[in-house]
Amino acid sequence: MHLYDKINHANAMANAIQRQDEFYTLQVDGTTKHIMLPSPQKCGTSVQQRTYAMGKAMDILEQNINKQ
């Protein structure tokens, strides 16, 4: 997966976390994974909430890419 793809997936996953979606579908190298997402941060500013969501998305993405 290229850096551009990681950034796009991280942004999409962070959006899903902030929307309170339960799952995110990740397709890597022909393999489809349904990843359970954490709850969004409820307190703090919108910047803090986005930073939390992006951090969680990057952590989840790294864990699932390294399993390949």
MDTraj code that builds the backbone (N, CA, C; nanometers):
import mdtraj as md
import numpy as np

residues = "MET HIS LEU TYR ASP LYS ILE ASN HIS ALA ASN ALA MET ALA ASN ALA ILE GLN ARG GLN ASP GLU PHE TYR THR LEU GLN VAL ASP GLY THR THR LYS HIS ILE MET LEU PRO SER PRO GLN LYS CYS GLY THR SER VAL GLN GLN ARG THR TYR ALA MET GLY LYS ALA MET ASP ILE LEU GLU GLN ASN ILE ASN LYS GLN".split()
xyz = np.array([
    [0.0847, -0.1169, 0.0000],
    [0.0000, 0.0000, 0.0000],
    [0.0900, 0.1242, 0.0000],
    [0.0584, 0.2157, -0.0867],
    [0.1354, 0.3389, -0.0992],
    [0.0936, 0.4399, 0.0077],
    [0.1769, 0.5384, 0.0317],
    [0.1489, 0.6415, 0.1319],
    [0.0181, 0.7137, 0.1004],
    [-0.0044, 0.7433, -0.0272],
    [-0.1270, 0.8100, -0.0694],
    [-0.2499, 0.7286, -0.0277],
    [-0.2439, 0.5966, -0.0460],
    [-0.3550, 0.5090, -0.0079],
    [-0.3754, 0.5088, 0.1432],
    [-0.2643, 0.5058, 0.2197],
    [-0.2745, 0.5073, 0.3655],
    [-0.3432, 0.6350, 0.4137],
    [-0.3045, 0.7470, 0.3551],
    [-0.3633, 0.8753, 0.3948],
    [-0.5125, 0.8781, 0.3627],
    [-0.5501, 0.8306, 0.2447],
    [-0.6927, 0.8274, 0.2071],
    [-0.7728, 0.7362, 0.2985],
    [-0.7177, 0.6168, 0.3278],
    [-0.7879, 0.5241, 0.4181],
    [-0.7967, 0.5825, 0.5591],
    [-0.6898, 0.6461, 0.6064],
    [-0.6913, 0.7051, 0.7407],
    [-0.7961, 0.8156, 0.7500],
    [-0.8052, 0.8999, 0.6483],
    [-0.9072, 1.0061, 0.6486],
    [-1.0476, 0.9475, 0.6464],
    [-1.0696, 0.8487, 0.5625],
    [-1.2021, 0.7861, 0.5535],
    [-1.2379, 0.7146, 0.6841],
    [-1.1385, 0.6483, 0.7449],
    [-1.1636, 0.5777, 0.8703],
    [-1.1898, 0.6773, 0.9832],
    [-1.1167, 0.7880, 0.9866],
    [-1.1396, 0.8913, 1.0880],
    [-1.2802, 0.9507, 1.0727],
    [-1.3229, 0.9716, 0.9490],
    [-1.4599, 1.0196, 0.9251],
    [-1.5617, 0.9195, 0.9792],
    [-1.5365, 0.7915, 0.9549],
    [-1.6275, 0.6866, 1.0024],
    [-1.6302, 0.6833, 1.1547],
    [-1.5152, 0.7011, 1.2191],
    [-1.5104, 0.7047, 1.3661],
    [-1.5930, 0.8219, 1.4174],
    [-1.5765, 0.9386, 1.3567],
    [-1.6507, 1.0561, 1.4014],
    [-1.8006, 1.0456, 1.3730],
    [-1.8385, 0.9666, 1.2722],
    [-1.9816, 0.9439, 1.2421],
    [-2.0405, 0.8367, 1.3320],
    [-1.9564, 0.7760, 1.4147],
    [-1.9957, 0.6677, 1.5047],
    [-2.0329, 0.5407, 1.4287],
    [-1.9709, 0.5190, 1.3124],
    [-1.9907, 0.3930, 1.2406],
    [-1.9308, 0.2795, 1.3228],
    [-1.9877, 0.1607, 1.3103],
    [-1.9368, 0.0470, 1.3863],
    [-1.8216, -0.0224, 1.3142],
    [-1.8247, -0.0247, 1.1801],
    [-1.7247, -0.0978, 1.1033],
    [-1.6715, -0.0137, 0.9884],
    [-1.5507, -0.0467, 0.9463],
    [-1.4896, 0.0129, 0.8276],
    [-1.4409, -0.1024, 0.7411],
    [-1.4689, -0.0975, 0.6133],
    [-1.4254, -0.2021, 0.5210],
    [-1.2954, -0.1586, 0.4558],
    [-1.1928, -0.2408, 0.4739],
    [-1.0602, -0.2136, 0.4197],
    [-1.0265, -0.3214, 0.3185],
    [-0.9924, -0.2791, 0.1986],
    [-0.9548, -0.3738, 0.0943],
    [-0.8079, -0.3514, 0.0591],
    [-0.7244, -0.4526, 0.0892],
    [-0.5805, -0.4441, 0.0653],
    [-0.5370, -0.5687, -0.0112],
    [-0.4743, -0.5466, -0.1239],
    [-0.4196, -0.6560, -0.2058],
    [-0.5214, -0.7665, -0.2327],
    [-0.6429, -0.7284, -0.2641],
    [-0.7461, -0.8261, -0.2974],
    [-0.8128, -0.8895, -0.1770],
    [-0.7718, -0.8538, -0.0557],
    [-0.8313, -0.9073, 0.0664],
    [-0.9204, -0.8008, 0.1279],
    [-1.0422, -0.8388, 0.1641],
    [-1.1360, -0.7457, 0.2256],
    [-1.1458, -0.7759, 0.3743],
    [-1.1313, -0.6712, 0.4558],
    [-1.1438, -0.6849, 0.6010],
    [-1.2496, -0.5882, 0.6503],
    [-1.3280, -0.6339, 0.7458],
    [-1.4265, -0.5481, 0.8122],
    [-1.3715, -0.5214, 0.9518],
    [-1.3339, -0.3968, 0.9767],
    [-1.2652, -0.3602, 1.0994],
    [-1.3632, -0.2900, 1.1932],
    [-1.3669, -0.3368, 1.3176],
    [-1.4519, -0.2741, 1.4182],
    [-1.3857, -0.1445, 1.4641],
    [-1.4624, -0.0370, 1.4684],
    [-1.4086, 0.0950, 1.5017],
    [-1.4355, 0.1322, 1.6471],
    [-1.3464, 0.2134, 1.7066],
    [-1.3703, 0.2599, 1.8442],
    [-1.4748, 0.3712, 1.8477],
    [-1.5204, 0.4025, 1.9660],
    [-1.6139, 0.5149, 1.9840],
    [-1.5391, 0.6459, 1.9630],
    [-1.6088, 0.7467, 1.9151],
    [-1.5429, 0.8761, 1.8986],
    [-1.5241, 0.9457, 2.0333],
    [-1.4327, 1.0402, 2.0368],
    [-1.4123, 1.1219, 2.1560],
    [-1.5289, 1.2205, 2.1635],
    [-1.5910, 1.2283, 2.2791],
    [-1.7105, 1.3126, 2.2928],
    [-1.6784, 1.4509, 2.3470],
    [-1.5725, 1.4657, 2.4266],
    [-1.5402, 1.5979, 2.4824],
    [-1.4204, 1.6584, 2.4112],
    [-1.3957, 1.7825, 2.4385],
    [-1.2851, 1.8529, 2.3755],
    [-1.3322, 1.9312, 2.2542],
    [-1.2391, 2.0037, 2.1961],
    [-1.2723, 2.0832, 2.0779],
    [-1.2832, 1.9929, 1.9557],
    [-1.3343, 2.0477, 1.8477],
    [-1.3463, 1.9683, 1.7251],
    [-1.2083, 1.9275, 1.6731],
    [-1.1069, 2.0117, 1.6959],
    [-0.9708, 1.9771, 1.6536],
    [-0.9187, 1.8594, 1.7356],
    [-0.9453, 1.8598, 1.8663],
    [-0.9032, 1.7482, 1.9517],
    [-0.9755, 1.6197, 1.9133],
    [-1.1039, 1.6305, 1.8820],
    [-1.1803, 1.5128, 1.8418],
    [-1.1272, 1.4560, 1.7104],
    [-1.0935, 1.5433, 1.6163],
    [-1.0406, 1.4981, 1.4866],
    [-0.9027, 1.4350, 1.5041],
    [-0.8198, 1.4958, 1.5895],
    [-0.6869, 1.4415, 1.6150],
    [-0.6973, 1.3022, 1.6764],
    [-0.7893, 1.2838, 1.7694],
    [-0.8117, 1.1527, 1.8300],
    [-0.8532, 1.0514, 1.7241],
    [-0.9495, 1.0890, 1.6394],
    [-0.9991, 0.9985, 1.5357],
    [-0.8889, 0.9625, 1.4363],
    [-0.8080, 1.0610, 1.3963],
    [-0.6977, 1.0348, 1.3026],
    [-0.5922, 0.9442, 1.3665],
    [-0.5609, 0.9680, 1.4922],
    [-0.4629, 0.8841, 1.5620],
    [-0.5095, 0.7402, 1.5711],
    [-0.6351, 0.7212, 1.6085],
    [-0.6916, 0.5861, 1.6166],
    [-0.6944, 0.5194, 1.4791],
    [-0.7316, 0.5962, 1.3771],
    [-0.7383, 0.5415, 1.2415],
    [-0.5994, 0.4958, 1.1949],
    [-0.4981, 0.5771, 1.2206],
    [-0.3620, 0.5397, 1.1804],
    [-0.3146, 0.4155, 1.2555],
    [-0.3450, 0.4067, 1.3859],
    [-0.3077, 0.2884, 1.4638],
    [-0.3737, 0.1629, 1.4079],
    [-0.5034, 0.1715, 1.3829],
    [-0.5788, 0.0569, 1.3302],
    [-0.5260, 0.0178, 1.1932],
    [-0.5006, 0.1159, 1.1102],
    [-0.4509, 0.0903, 0.9754],
    [-0.3147, 0.0203, 0.9795],
    [-0.2239, 0.0687, 1.0615],
    [-0.0918, 0.0077, 1.0736],
    [-0.1006, -0.1361, 1.1235],
    [-0.1870, -0.1610, 1.2215],
    [-0.2042, -0.2970, 1.2745],
    [-0.2540, -0.3916, 1.1663],
    [-0.3479, -0.3467, 1.0859],
    [-0.4089, -0.4343, 0.9867],
    [-0.3240, -0.4498, 0.8618],
    [-0.2413, -0.3531, 0.8303],
    [-0.1525, -0.3665, 0.7152],
    [-0.0347, -0.4566, 0.7515],
    [0.0149, -0.4460, 0.8737],
    [0.1289, -0.5269, 0.9162],
    [0.0934, -0.6740, 0.9321],
    [-0.0342, -0.7076, 0.9442],
    [-0.0764, -0.8476, 0.9535],
    [-0.0668, -0.9192, 0.8204],
    [-0.0606, -0.8432, 0.7119],
    [-0.0593, -0.9021, 0.5784],
    [0.0657, -0.9838, 0.5557],
])
top = md.Topology()
chain = top.add_chain()
for i, resn in enumerate(residues, 1):
    res = top.add_residue(resn, chain, resSeq=i)
    for name in ("N", "CA", "C"):
        top.add_atom(name, md.element.get_by_symbol(name[0]), res)
traj = md.Trajectory(xyz[None], top)
